Amino acid sequence: MARLDHRAELALILFDVDGVLTDGTLLIGPEGEALKPFNVQDGLAVGLLRHHGIRSGVLSAKSSAPLLTRANQLGMDVIKTGFQRKLDALSQIVESTGFAPSRIGFVGDDVIDIPVMRRVGVAYAPSDAHPLVRDAADIVCTRAGGRGVAREVAEDLLAARGLDLADMYGHLIDDDDALLSLVQ
């Protein structure tokens, strides 16, 4: 079975942070990293995935207060930061969740992401990822890092489950409270 056929079976999607959920810009002040520019569309994507039964998380080589704040704001299920050897983190995730690697997807943008991309069920890359990462990806997004990649991935995963856009977002369209809970 081709890896793309596994999209409908994914139970968890993991995102690298710098270059995927952000555009890769690091804003460093005298006290260290002070800000990280996240895209609000990706926040809604995490809620969308949750509503449709797909867990989400971050897997990053770096750790920062802005990253932890955003992941916690969004209620991500898995937060693994500070892992230069991302396969070690993936092993911990497999053990703690009980999901086989084939039920996990990953979105990465740089060469340190390739080992994880090779182990999971489906691998994605932003359009501006390193060329070797784009080659390793099963799907290369049309969006660049920090420009709604998570939203594009969420919609792709839900489309693989047979949902159209109206099905994906129907629960939000007439429910202002549900919308407000997602736009954080």
N, C-alpha and C positions, 0 to 999 in steps of 0.2 A: 504494500500500500504506500503510495507516495505521501511524503510528509504533509503536503497541503491538504490531503484528505483528513488529517488529524485535527484540523481547525475546529470542527464542530464538537470534538471530544475534549477540548482543553478545559481544565477546571481552574487554572491559575495563569495569569499573564504577568510577567515581571518586566519592569522597565529599568534600564540604566537611567541615570539622571542627567549628568552633563553631556549635552549633545543629543539627548533624546527628549527628556521633559523640559530641558532648557536649551537655549541656542549655543551653549558651551561657554558663554561669557562668565568669567569669574570676577566679581567685584570685591576687591580686597582692600580693607581699610587698615588702620594702625592696629586694630585688635583682632585681625584675621578676616575671614570671609564674612561680610556683613549682609549681603543681599544676593538673591538668586532670582532671575526673571523667569517665572513659570507662566504658562499659558492657561487662561481660565477654561478654554475648551477642553483641555485635558482633565481638569477637575470634574467637569460634567461627564466625561467619558468613564471615569472611575465609578461614579454613581450609576451610570447606565449599565456597566458590566455587573455591578453588584445586584441591581434589580433583576437582571437576567441570569443570576446564579453563577457568575464567573468571578472568582476572587482576583485581587490585584496586589501588586507589591513593587518595591524598589530593590534593586541589587546594584550597589554602587561601590566603586573602589574608594571613593571619598566619603567623608562624613562631615556634616556641617549642621549648625543650628537651623539655618533656613530650610535645608532638605528635610530634617526631622520634623520641623514645624509643619511643612506642607504635607508630608506623608501622613502625619497624624490628623491634620485638618480634614483630609480626604477620607480618613478611616481605612487606609490601606491595610490589608490583612497580613502582609509580610513586609518587614523593614529590615533589610540587611545592608549595612553600610560599613565602610572601612575595610573592605575585602579586596586586596590586590590580587589574590588568587580566588577568582570568582567561582571556580569549580568547588572549592571548599564550602562556600556559602550555598551553592546549589545542593550539595550533599546534605547539608543541615536542613535545607528547606524540604527536600524529599523526605528526610527522616521525620521532621516535625509535622508535615501535612499529611503524609501517607500517600501523596500523589506520585505515581511513576513519572520519570522525566518526560515520557511521551504525552503526558497530560498537562505539561507545563509549556508555555510559550515564553519567548524572551525577545525584547527589543534592544538592540545594541548598535553603537555607532563607531566604535574604535577597535583596534586589533586585539586589545585585551578581552574583548567580548566574544571573540570567535570560539574559544573552547566551549563556552556555555551554549552558544548558538548551535554547535555541532551535537550537543547532548540532549537538547530539548525536543519536544514534539514539532514545534514550528518556530522558526526564527524570522524576525522582521528587522529592517534597517530603515532609518530615515533616508530621504533622497540625497542628503549631503554627507552621508556616512563615508568613511574611508573606502576606497575601491575594493580592498580585500574583504571588508565587511559586507559590502553590497554583493560581492560574489558568494559569500557564505550564507547569505540570507535566502530564505524561501520566497519572501515577499519584500520588495523594496517599495516603501511608501512614496506617494507623490509629494508629501509634505517634508519640509526640512525640520531638523531638530528644533524644539522649542516653538514650533508653529502648528501645533495640533496633531502631532504624530499619534498620541494616545487615542485621540478621537477617531482618527482614521483606522487604527488597529481595532478599536472596539467595534466600529461599524463593520469591518471586515469579518471579525469573529462572529458577530451576530448574523450577518448575511450568510455565513457558512452554515448557520443553524436554520436557515430558511426564512429569516425575518427580513421584511422590507423596512424602509425608513419609517413608515407609519406604524408598523408593529414595534419597532425599536423604541420610538419616542411617544407612542400613544398614551402611555400612563402619565406623561408629563404635560401634554398639550392642554388638557382641561383642568389641571390641578396646580394652582399657583403655589400651594404649600410644598408640593413635591419639587417643583422647580426651584424654589428658594432654598431648599435644603441642599440642592446640588451645586448651586452657584456660590462657591465659597472662595 
